[in-house]
Amino acid sequence: MLILTRRTGETLNIGDQIQVTVLGVNRNQVSIGINAPKKVPVHRKEIYEKIKHENLEDGD
C-alpha cells in the first residue's frame, strides 16, 4: 500500500484521468473529492462489496 500525506486542498493523481482532492478534515473524518471519467465506477468500499456480492448471487 502506498501511503501519501496531503493537506486540505491538495490533490493526487491516479494515472492520467483520476484526481483525488482532500477537501477537509474533521476529527476522524476526511472529505475527499474525486474526478474520474464516467466510465470509471467510484464507490465506497462497503458499497462496492455489496454490489460485488449481489452480482455473484445473480450469477448462480
PDB file of N, H, CA, C and O in Angstrom:
ATOM      1  N   MET A   1       0.847  -1.177   0.000  1.00  0.00           N
ATOM      2  CA  MET A   1       0.000   0.000   0.000  1.00  0.00           C
ATOM      3  C   MET A   1       0.893   1.241   0.000  1.00  0.00           C
ATOM      4  O   MET A   1       1.800   1.372   0.822  1.00  0.00           O
ATOM      5  N   LEU A   2       0.625   2.120  -0.911  1.00  0.00           N
ATOM      6  H   LEU A   2      -0.112   2.014  -1.579  1.00  0.00           H
ATOM      7  CA  LEU A   2       1.314   3.407  -0.969  1.00  0.00           C
ATOM      8  C   LEU A   2       0.633   4.354   0.007  1.00  0.00           C
ATOM      9  O   LEU A   2      -0.592   4.473  -0.003  1.00  0.00           O
ATOM     10  N   ILE A   3       1.401   5.022   0.842  1.00  0.00           N
ATOM     11  H   ILE A   3       2.396   4.926   0.851  1.00  0.00           H
ATOM     12  CA  ILE A   3       0.854   5.982   1.803  1.00  0.00           C
ATOM     13  C   ILE A   3       1.385   7.361   1.450  1.00  0.00           C
ATOM     14  O   ILE A   3       2.596   7.571   1.380  1.00  0.00           O
ATOM     15  N   LEU A   4       0.471   8.297   1.228  1.00  0.00           N
ATOM     16  H   LEU A   4      -0.512   8.126   1.284  1.00  0.00           H
ATOM     17  CA  LEU A   4       0.825   9.670   0.874  1.00  0.00           C
ATOM     18  C   LEU A   4       0.235  10.617   1.905  1.00  0.00           C
ATOM     19  O   LEU A   4      -0.811  10.335   2.490  1.00  0.00           O
ATOM     20  N   THR A   5       0.897  11.726   2.122  1.00  0.00           N
ATOM     21  H   THR A   5       1.746  11.955   1.646  1.00  0.00           H
ATOM     22  CA  THR A   5       0.389  12.766   3.006  1.00  0.00           C
ATOM     23  C   THR A   5      -0.036  13.949   2.157  1.00  0.00           C
ATOM     24  O   THR A   5       0.731  14.423   1.318  1.00  0.00           O
ATOM     25  N   ARG A   6      -1.247  14.425   2.368  1.00  0.00           N
ATOM     26  H   ARG A   6      -1.869  14.040   3.049  1.00  0.00           H
ATOM     27  CA  ARG A   6      -1.786  15.576   1.649  1.00  0.00           C
ATOM     28  C   ARG A   6      -2.458  16.496   2.648  1.00  0.00           C
ATOM     29  O   ARG A   6      -2.993  16.042   3.660  1.00  0.00           O
ATOM     30  N   ARG A   7      -2.431  17.772   2.367  1.00  0.00           N
ATOM     31  H   ARG A   7      -1.996  18.140   1.545  1.00  0.00           H
ATOM     32  CA  ARG A   7      -3.125  18.767   3.185  1.00  0.00           C
ATOM     33  C   ARG A   7      -4.440  19.130   2.508  1.00  0.00           C
ATOM     34  O   ARG A   7      -4.649  18.830   1.332  1.00  0.00           O
ATOM     35  N   THR A   8      -5.314  19.771   3.255  1.00  0.00           N
ATOM     36  H   THR A   8      -5.144  20.014   4.210  1.00  0.00           H
ATOM     37  CA  THR A   8      -6.576  20.228   2.697  1.00  0.00           C
ATOM     38  C   THR A   8      -6.312  21.070   1.454  1.00  0.00           C
ATOM     39  O   THR A   8      -5.484  21.980   1.471  1.00  0.00           O
ATOM     40  N   GLY A   9      -7.022  20.754   0.383  1.00  0.00           N
ATOM     41  H   GLY A   9      -7.695  20.014   0.370  1.00  0.00           H
ATOM     42  CA  GLY A   9      -6.870  21.473  -0.879  1.00  0.00           C
ATOM     43  C   GLY A   9      -5.851  20.862  -1.821  1.00  0.00           C
ATOM     44  O   GLY A   9      -5.788  21.241  -2.990  1.00  0.00           O
ATOM     45  N   GLU A  10      -5.054  19.926  -1.336  1.00  0.00           N
ATOM     46  H   GLU A  10      -5.105  19.618  -0.386  1.00  0.00           H
ATOM     47  CA  GLU A  10      -4.050  19.296  -2.192  1.00  0.00           C
ATOM     48  C   GLU A  10      -4.640  18.077  -2.908  1.00  0.00           C
ATOM     49  O   GLU A  10      -5.576  17.440  -2.425  1.00  0.00           O
ATOM     50  N   THR A  11      -4.070  17.780  -4.059  1.00  0.00           N
ATOM     51  H   THR A  11      -3.310  18.297  -4.452  1.00  0.00           H
ATOM     52  CA  THR A  11      -4.595  16.743  -4.946  1.00  0.00           C
ATOM     53  C   THR A  11      -3.524  15.713  -5.242  1.00  0.00           C
ATOM     54  O   THR A  11      -2.331  16.019  -5.252  1.00  0.00           O
ATOM     55  N   LEU A  12      -3.969  14.479  -5.485  1.00  0.00           N
ATOM     56  H   LEU A  12      -4.938  14.231  -5.478  1.00  0.00           H
ATOM     57  CA  LEU A  12      -3.070  13.460  -6.015  1.00  0.00           C
ATOM     58  C   LEU A  12      -3.706  12.882  -7.270  1.00  0.00           C
ATOM     59  O   LEU A  12      -4.930  12.852  -7.403  1.00  0.00           O
ATOM     60  N   ASN A  13      -2.879  12.433  -8.168  1.00  0.00           N
ATOM     61  H   ASN A  13      -1.886  12.457  -8.059  1.00  0.00           H
ATOM     62  CA  ASN A  13      -3.344  11.852  -9.429  1.00  0.00           C
ATOM     63  C   ASN A  13      -3.166  10.345  -9.397  1.00  0.00           C
ATOM     64  O   ASN A  13      -2.186   9.828  -8.862  1.00  0.00           O
ATOM     65  N   ILE A  14      -4.141   9.646  -9.986  1.00  0.00           N
ATOM     66  H   ILE A  14      -4.938  10.067 -10.421  1.00  0.00           H
ATOM     67  CA  ILE A  14      -4.042   8.208 -10.218  1.00  0.00           C
ATOM     68  C   ILE A  14      -4.086   8.049 -11.733  1.00  0.00           C
ATOM     69  O   ILE A  14      -5.142   8.173 -12.353  1.00  0.00           O
ATOM     70  N   GLY A  15      -2.942   7.776 -12.309  1.00  0.00           N
ATOM     71  H   GLY A  15      -2.084   7.675 -11.805  1.00  0.00           H
ATOM     72  CA  GLY A  15      -2.852   7.753 -13.768  1.00  0.00           C
ATOM     73  C   GLY A  15      -3.083   9.148 -14.320  1.00  0.00           C
ATOM     74  O   GLY A  15      -2.849  10.148 -13.642  1.00  0.00           O
ATOM     75  N   ASP A  16      -3.548   9.201 -15.566  1.00  0.00           N
ATOM     76  H   ASP A  16      -3.738   8.388 -16.117  1.00  0.00           H
ATOM     77  CA  ASP A  16      -3.770  10.486 -16.230  1.00  0.00           C
ATOM     78  C   ASP A  16      -5.185  11.018 -16.059  1.00  0.00           C
ATOM     79  O   ASP A  16      -5.433  12.200 -16.296  1.00  0.00           O
ATOM     80  N   GLN A  17      -6.123  10.154 -15.648  1.00  0.00           N
ATOM     81  H   GLN A  17      -5.922   9.193 -15.455  1.00  0.00           H
ATOM     82  CA  GLN A  17      -7.525  10.546 -15.708  1.00  0.00           C
ATOM     83  C   GLN A  17      -8.232  10.691 -14.368  1.00  0.00           C
ATOM     84  O   GLN A  17      -9.374  11.148 -14.332  1.00  0.00           O
ATOM     85  N   ILE A  18      -7.593  10.318 -13.269  1.00  0.00           N
ATOM     86  H   ILE A  18      -6.665   9.947 -13.297  1.00  0.00           H
ATOM     87  CA  ILE A  18      -8.271  10.362 -11.973  1.00  0.00           C
ATOM     88  C   ILE A  18      -7.509  11.282 -11.035  1.00  0.00           C
ATOM     89  O   ILE A  18      -6.291  11.180 -10.890  1.00  0.00           O
ATOM     90  N   GLN A  19      -8.256  12.188 -10.397  1.00  0.00           N
ATOM     91  H   GLN A  19      -9.245  12.270 -10.514  1.00  0.00           H
ATOM     92  CA  GLN A  19      -7.688  13.088  -9.396  1.00  0.00           C
ATOM     93  C   GLN A  19      -8.479  12.948  -8.103  1.00  0.00           C
ATOM     94  O   GLN A  19      -9.708  12.885  -8.117  1.00  0.00           O
ATOM     95  N   VAL A  20      -7.762  12.899  -6.990  1.00  0.00           N
ATOM     96  H   VAL A  20      -6.763  12.950  -6.978  1.00  0.00           H
ATOM     97  CA  VAL A  20      -8.376  12.833  -5.667  1.00  0.00           C
ATOM     98  C   VAL A  20      -7.889  14.047  -4.885  1.00  0.00           C
ATOM     99  O   VAL A  20      -6.686  14.252  -4.726  1.00  0.00           O
ATOM    100  N   THR A  21      -8.837  14.853  -4.397  1.00  0.00           N
ATOM    101  H   THR A  21      -9.815  14.686  -4.526  1.00  0.00           H
ATOM    102  CA  THR A  21      -8.505  16.082  -3.678  1.00  0.00           C
ATOM    103  C   THR A  21      -9.020  15.997  -2.250  1.00  0.00           C
ATOM    104  O   THR A  21     -10.165  15.607  -2.020  1.00  0.00           O
ATOM    105  N   VAL A  22      -8.176  16.360  -1.294  1.00  0.00           N
ATOM    106  H   VAL A  22      -7.246  16.676  -1.481  1.00  0.00           H
ATOM    107  CA  VAL A  22      -8.602  16.435   0.103  1.00  0.00           C
ATOM    108  C   VAL A  22      -9.361  17.747   0.273  1.00  0.00           C
ATOM    109  O   VAL A  22      -8.798  18.830   0.109  1.00  0.00           O
ATOM    110  N   LEU A  23     -10.650  17.635   0.604  1.00  0.00           N
ATOM    111  H   LEU A  23     -11.107  16.755   0.737  1.00  0.00           H
ATOM    112  CA  LEU A  23     -11.488  18.823   0.754  1.00  0.00           C
ATOM    113  C   LEU A  23     -11.517  19.330   2.186  1.00  0.00           C
ATOM    114  O   LEU A  23     -11.668  20.529   2.421  1.00  0.00           O
ATOM    115  N   GLY A  24     -11.373  18.426   3.141  1.00  0.00           N
ATOM    116  H   GLY A  24     -11.250  17.452   2.951  1.00  0.00           H
ATOM    117  CA  GLY A  24     -11.397  18.849   4.531  1.00  0.00           C
ATOM    118  C   GLY A  24     -11.153  17.687   5.470  1.00  0.00           C
ATOM    119  O   GLY A  24     -11.298  16.523   5.098  1.00  0.00           O
ATOM    120  N   VAL A  25     -10.780  18.026   6.697  1.00  0.00           N
ATOM    121  H   VAL A  25     -10.662  18.972   6.998  1.00  0.00           H
ATOM    122  CA  VAL A  25     -10.557  17.035   7.742  1.00  0.00           C
ATOM    123  C   VAL A  25     -11.274  17.528   8.988  1.00  0.00           C
ATOM    124  O   VAL A  25     -11.096  18.671   9.410  1.00  0.00           O
ATOM    125  N   ASN A  26     -12.096  16.646   9.580  1.00  0.00           N
ATOM    126  H   ASN A  26     -12.241  15.718   9.237  1.00  0.00           H
ATOM    127  CA  ASN A  26     -12.836  16.995  10.786  1.00  0.00           C
ATOM    128  C   ASN A  26     -12.765  15.812  11.737  1.00  0.00           C
ATOM    129  O   ASN A  26     -13.417  14.790  11.519  1.00  0.00           O
ATOM    130  N   ARG A  27     -11.972  15.952  12.794  1.00  0.00           N
ATOM    131  H   ARG A  27     -11.442  16.782  12.971  1.00  0.00           H
ATOM    132  CA  ARG A  27     -11.726  14.872  13.754  1.00  0.00           C
ATOM    133  C   ARG A  27     -11.226  13.633  13.030  1.00  0.00           C
ATOM    134  O   ARG A  27     -10.105  13.631  12.521  1.00  0.00           O
ATOM    135  N   ASN A  28     -12.039  12.571  12.974  1.00  0.00           N
ATOM    136  H   ASN A  28     -12.949  12.572  13.388  1.00  0.00           H
ATOM    137  CA  ASN A  28     -11.568  11.337  12.334  1.00  0.00           C
ATOM    138  C   ASN A  28     -12.201  11.118  10.964  1.00  0.00           C
ATOM    139  O   ASN A  28     -12.199   9.995  10.461  1.00  0.00           O
ATOM    140  N   GLN A  29     -12.746  12.175  10.350  1.00  0.00           N
ATOM    141  H   GLN A  29     -12.748  13.088  10.759  1.00  0.00           H
ATOM    142  CA  GLN A  29     -13.325  12.068   9.018  1.00  0.00           C
ATOM    143  C   GLN A  29     -12.550  12.931   8.030  1.00  0.00           C
ATOM    144  O   GLN A  29     -12.153  14.057   8.329  1.00  0.00           O
ATOM    145  N   VAL A  30     -12.350  12.368   6.849  1.00  0.00           N
ATOM    146  H   VAL A  30     -12.672  11.453   6.605  1.00  0.00           H
ATOM    147  CA  VAL A  30     -11.690  13.091   5.767  1.00  0.00           C
ATOM    148  C   VAL A  30     -12.680  13.201   4.616  1.00  0.00           C
ATOM    149  O   VAL A  30     -13.228  12.192   4.172  1.00  0.00           O
ATOM    150  N   SER A  31     -12.912  14.413   4.131  1.00  0.00           N
ATOM    151  H   SER A  31     -12.467  15.232   4.491  1.00  0.00           H
ATOM    152  CA  SER A  31     -13.765  14.618   2.958  1.00  0.00           C
ATOM    153  C   SER A  31     -12.866  14.707   1.735  1.00  0.00           C
ATOM    154  O   SER A  31     -11.920  15.493   1.694  1.00  0.00           O
ATOM    155  N   ILE A  32     -13.183  13.881   0.737  1.00  0.00           N
ATOM    156  H   ILE A  32     -13.952  13.243   0.771  1.00  0.00           H
ATOM    157  CA  ILE A  32     -12.388  13.895  -0.485  1.00  0.00           C
ATOM    158  C   ILE A  32     -13.297  14.124  -1.685  1.00  0.00           C
ATOM    159  O   ILE A  32     -14.472  13.756  -1.679  1.00  0.00           O
ATOM    160  N   GLY A  33     -12.732  14.731  -2.698  1.00  0.00           N
ATOM    161  H   GLY A  33     -11.778  15.030  -2.703  1.00  0.00           H
ATOM    162  CA  GLY A  33     -13.408  14.887  -3.979  1.00  0.00           C
ATOM    163  C   GLY A  33     -12.670  14.056  -5.005  1.00  0.00           C
ATOM    164  O   GLY A  33     -11.440  14.019  -5.026  1.00  0.00           O
ATOM    165  N   ILE A  34     -13.435  13.387  -5.859  1.00  0.00           N
ATOM    166  H   ILE A  34     -14.434  13.417  -5.843  1.00  0.00           H
ATOM    167  CA  ILE A  34     -12.837  12.505  -6.858  1.00  0.00           C
ATOM    168  C   ILE A  34     -13.306  12.929  -8.238  1.00  0.00           C
ATOM    169  O   ILE A  34     -14.507  12.982  -8.506  1.00  0.00           O
ATOM    170  N   ASN A  35     -12.360  13.229  -9.107  1.00  0.00           N
ATOM    171  H   ASN A  35     -11.385  13.186  -8.889  1.00  0.00           H
ATOM    172  CA  ASN A  35     -12.646  13.494 -10.517  1.00  0.00           C
ATOM    173  C   ASN A  35     -12.175  12.286 -11.310  1.00  0.00           C
ATOM    174  O   ASN A  35     -10.990  11.955 -11.330  1.00  0.00           O
ATOM    175  N   ALA A  36     -13.140  11.634 -11.967  1.00  0.00           N
ATOM    176  H   ALA A  36     -14.103  11.903 -11.950  1.00  0.00           H
ATOM    177  CA  ALA A  36     -12.818  10.453 -12.767  1.00  0.00           C
ATOM    178  C   ALA A  36     -13.764  10.408 -13.957  1.00  0.00           C
ATOM    179  O   ALA A  36     -14.863  10.960 -13.896  1.00  0.00           O
ATOM    180  N   PRO A  37     -13.350   9.758 -15.038  1.00  0.00           N
ATOM    181  CA  PRO A  37     -14.254   9.606 -16.178  1.00  0.00           C
ATOM    182  C   PRO A  37     -15.520   8.855 -15.755  1.00  0.00           C
ATOM    183  O   PRO A  37     -15.485   8.028 -14.844  1.00  0.00           O
ATOM    184  N   LYS A  38     -16.633   9.152 -16.423  1.00  0.00           N
ATOM    185  H   LYS A  38     -16.662   9.825 -17.162  1.00  0.00           H
ATOM    186  CA  LYS A  38     -17.901   8.499 -16.085  1.00  0.00           C
ATOM    187  C   LYS A  38     -17.833   6.986 -16.230  1.00  0.00           C
ATOM    188  O   LYS A  38     -18.566   6.263 -15.556  1.00  0.00           O
ATOM    189  N   LYS A  39     -16.961   6.507 -17.102  1.00  0.00           N
ATOM    190  H   LYS A  39     -16.366   7.094 -17.650  1.00  0.00           H
ATOM    191  CA  LYS A  39     -16.849   5.058 -17.306  1.00  0.00           C
ATOM    192  C   LYS A  39     -16.144   4.350 -16.148  1.00  0.00           C
ATOM    193  O   LYS A  39     -16.160   3.121 -16.076  1.00  0.00           O
ATOM    194  N   VAL A  40     -15.528   5.106 -15.246  1.00  0.00           N
ATOM    195  H   VAL A  40     -15.515   6.105 -15.303  1.00  0.00           H
ATOM    196  CA  VAL A  40     -14.828   4.525 -14.102  1.00  0.00           C
ATOM    197  C   VAL A  40     -15.759   4.573 -12.891  1.00  0.00           C
ATOM    198  O   VAL A  40     -16.066   5.657 -12.396  1.00  0.00           O
ATOM    199  N   PRO A  41     -16.215   3.409 -12.406  1.00  0.00           N
ATOM    200  CA  PRO A  41     -17.093   3.423 -11.237  1.00  0.00           C
ATOM    201  C   PRO A  41     -16.308   3.825  -9.987  1.00  0.00           C
ATOM    202  O   PRO A  41     -15.175   3.387  -9.785  1.00  0.00           O
ATOM    203  N   VAL A  42     -16.924   4.660  -9.156  1.00  0.00           N
ATOM    204  H   VAL A  42     -17.844   5.015  -9.320  1.00  0.00           H
ATOM    205  CA  VAL A  42     -16.314   5.093  -7.900  1.00  0.00           C
ATOM    206  C   VAL A  42     -17.327   4.816  -6.796  1.00  0.00           C
ATOM    207  O   VAL A  42     -18.425   5.372  -6.800  1.00  0.00           O
ATOM    208  N   HIS A  43     -16.956   3.957  -5.851  1.00  0.00           N
ATOM    209  H   HIS A  43     -16.064   3.505  -5.848  1.00  0.00           H
ATOM    210  CA  HIS A  43     -17.847   3.580  -4.753  1.00  0.00           C
ATOM    211  C   HIS A  43     -17.055   3.524  -3.454  1.00  0.00           C
ATOM    212  O   HIS A  43     -15.851   3.269  -3.459  1.00  0.00           O
ATOM    213  N   ARG A  44     -17.751   3.768  -2.332  1.00  0.00           N
ATOM    214  H   ARG A  44     -18.730   3.975  -2.329  1.00  0.00           H
ATOM    215  CA  ARG A  44     -17.165   3.446  -1.031  1.00  0.00           C
ATOM    216  C   ARG A  44     -16.988   1.932  -0.990  1.00  0.00           C
ATOM    217  O   ARG A  44     -17.725   1.199  -1.648  1.00  0.00           O
ATOM    218  N   LYS A  45     -16.006   1.465  -0.215  1.00  0.00           N
ATOM    219  H   LYS A  45     -15.407   2.060   0.320  1.00  0.00           H
ATOM    220  CA  LYS A  45     -15.697   0.030  -0.205  1.00  0.00           C
ATOM    221  C   LYS A  45     -16.907  -0.811   0.177  1.00  0.00           C
ATOM    222  O   LYS A  45     -17.151  -1.846  -0.443  1.00  0.00           O
ATOM    223  N   GLU A  46     -17.674  -0.391   1.185  1.00  0.00           N
ATOM    224  H   GLU A  46     -17.476   0.450   1.689  1.00  0.00           H
ATOM    225  CA  GLU A  46     -18.808  -1.203   1.621  1.00  0.00           C
ATOM    226  C   GLU A  46     -19.877  -1.312   0.531  1.00  0.00           C
ATOM    227  O   GLU A  46     -20.547  -2.339   0.425  1.00  0.00           O
ATOM    228  N   ILE A  47     -20.041  -0.273  -0.270  1.00  0.00           N
ATOM    229  H   ILE A  47     -19.497   0.562  -0.184  1.00  0.00           H
ATOM    230  CA  ILE A  47     -20.989  -0.317  -1.387  1.00  0.00           C
ATOM    231  C   ILE A  47     -20.440  -1.221  -2.492  1.00  0.00           C
ATOM    232  O   ILE A  47     -21.182  -2.015  -3.071  1.00  0.00           O
ATOM    233  N   TYR A  48     -19.166  -1.104  -2.779  1.00  0.00           N
ATOM    234  H   TYR A  48     -18.564  -0.460  -2.308  1.00  0.00           H
ATOM    235  CA  TYR A  48     -18.532  -1.955  -3.787  1.00  0.00           C
ATOM    236  C   TYR A  48     -18.680  -3.432  -3.424  1.00  0.00           C
ATOM    237  O   TYR A  48     -19.018  -4.256  -4.274  1.00  0.00           O
ATOM    238  N   GLU A  49     -18.424  -3.761  -2.154  1.00  0.00           N
ATOM    239  H   GLU A  49     -18.149  -3.092  -1.464  1.00  0.00           H
ATOM    240  CA  GLU A  49     -18.540  -5.150  -1.707  1.00  0.00           C
ATOM    241  C   GLU A  49     -19.976  -5.649  -1.840  1.00  0.00           C
ATOM    242  O   GLU A  49     -20.195  -6.800  -2.219  1.00  0.00           O
ATOM    243  N   LYS A  50     -20.955  -4.802  -1.536  1.00  0.00           N
ATOM    244  H   LYS A  50     -20.777  -3.867  -1.228  1.00  0.00           H
ATOM    245  CA  LYS A  50     -22.367  -5.181  -1.666  1.00  0.00           C
ATOM    246  C   LYS A  50     -22.714  -5.458  -3.131  1.00  0.00           C
ATOM    247  O   LYS A  50     -23.367  -6.455  -3.440  1.00  0.00           O
ATOM    248  N   ILE A  51     -22.280  -4.581  -4.022  1.00  0.00           N
ATOM    249  H   ILE A  51     -21.749  -3.771  -3.771  1.00  0.00           H
ATOM    250  CA  ILE A  51     -22.530  -4.765  -5.459  1.00  0.00           C
ATOM    251  C   ILE A  51     -21.883  -6.063  -5.937  1.00  0.00           C
ATOM    252  O   ILE A  51     -22.498  -6.842  -6.665  1.00  0.00           O
ATOM    253  N   LYS A  52     -20.645  -6.286  -5.523  1.00  0.00           N
ATOM    254  H   LYS A  52     -20.146  -5.653  -4.931  1.00  0.00           H
ATOM    255  CA  LYS A  52     -19.917  -7.487  -5.919  1.00  0.00           C
ATOM    256  C   LYS A  52     -20.642  -8.742  -5.429  1.00  0.00           C
ATOM    257  O   LYS A  52     -20.780  -9.716  -6.169  1.00  0.00           O
ATOM    258  N   HIS A  53     -21.102  -8.709  -4.185  1.00  0.00           N
ATOM    259  H   HIS A  53     -20.990  -7.918  -3.584  1.00  0.00           H
ATOM    260  CA  HIS A  53     -21.825  -9.843  -3.609  1.00  0.00           C
ATOM    261  C   HIS A  53     -23.131 -10.094  -4.361  1.00  0.00           C
ATOM    262  O   HIS A  53     -23.463 -11.240  -4.662  1.00  0.00           O
ATOM    263  N   GLU A  54     -23.869  -9.031  -4.665  1.00  0.00           N
ATOM    264  H   GLU A  54     -23.599  -8.099  -4.421  1.00  0.00           H
ATOM    265  CA  GLU A  54     -25.130  -9.172  -5.402  1.00  0.00           C
ATOM    266  C   GLU A  54     -24.893  -9.725  -6.803  1.00  0.00           C
ATOM    267  O   GLU A  54     -25.683 -10.530  -7.296  1.00  0.00           O
ATOM    268  N   ASN A  55     -23.817  -9.299  -7.441  1.00  0.00           N
ATOM    269  H   ASN A  55     -23.175  -8.645  -7.041  1.00  0.00           H
ATOM    270  CA  ASN A  55     -23.502  -9.813  -8.778  1.00  0.00           C
ATOM    271  C   ASN A  55     -23.155 -11.298  -8.742  1.00  0.00           C
ATOM    272  O   ASN A  55     -23.498 -12.039  -9.663  1.00  0.00           O
ATOM    273  N   LEU A  56     -22.471 -11.736  -7.673  1.00  0.00           N
ATOM    274  H   LEU A  56     -22.193 -11.134  -6.925  1.00  0.00           H
ATOM    275  CA  LEU A  56     -22.158 -13.154  -7.532  1.00  0.00           C
ATOM    276  C   LEU A  56     -23.431 -13.971  -7.342  1.00  0.00           C
ATOM    277  O   LEU A  56     -23.564 -15.057  -7.906  1.00  0.00           O
ATOM    278  N   GLU A  57     -24.372 -13.448  -6.545  1.00  0.00           N
ATOM    279  H   GLU A  57     -24.263 -12.566  -6.087  1.00  0.00           H
ATOM    280  CA  GLU A  57     -25.639 -14.150  -6.322  1.00  0.00           C
ATOM    281  C   GLU A  57     -26.446 -14.243  -7.609  1.00  0.00           C
ATOM    282  O   GLU A  57     -27.065 -15.272  -7.879  1.00  0.00           O
ATOM    283  N   ASP A  58     -26.444 -13.182  -8.401  1.00  0.00           N
ATOM    284  H   ASP A  58     -25.941 -12.347  -8.181  1.00  0.00           H
ATOM    285  CA  ASP A  58     -27.186 -13.178  -9.663  1.00  0.00           C
ATOM    286  C   ASP A  58     -26.593 -14.165 -10.663  1.00  0.00           C
ATOM    287  O   ASP A  58     -27.302 -14.665 -11.536  1.00  0.00           O
ATOM    288  N   GLY A  59     -25.306 -14.445 -10.543  1.00  0.00           N
ATOM    289  H   GLY A  59     -24.730 -14.038  -9.834  1.00  0.00           H
ATOM    290  CA  GLY A  59     -24.637 -15.352 -11.463  1.00  0.00           C
ATOM    291  C   GLY A  59     -24.849 -16.818 -11.131  1.00  0.00           C
ATOM    292  O   GLY A  59     -24.513 -17.684 -11.939  1.00  0.00           O
ATOM    293  N   ASP A  60     -25.397 -17.115  -9.963  1.00  0.00           N
ATOM    294  H   ASP A  60     -25.670 -16.412  -9.307  1.00  0.00           H
ATOM    295  CA  ASP A  60     -25.617 -18.519  -9.562  1.00  0.00           C
ATOM    296  C   ASP A  60     -26.725 -19.184 -10.326  1.00  0.00           C
ATOM    297  O   ASP A  60     -27.017 -20.357 -10.094  1.00  0.00           O
TER     298      ASP A  60
END
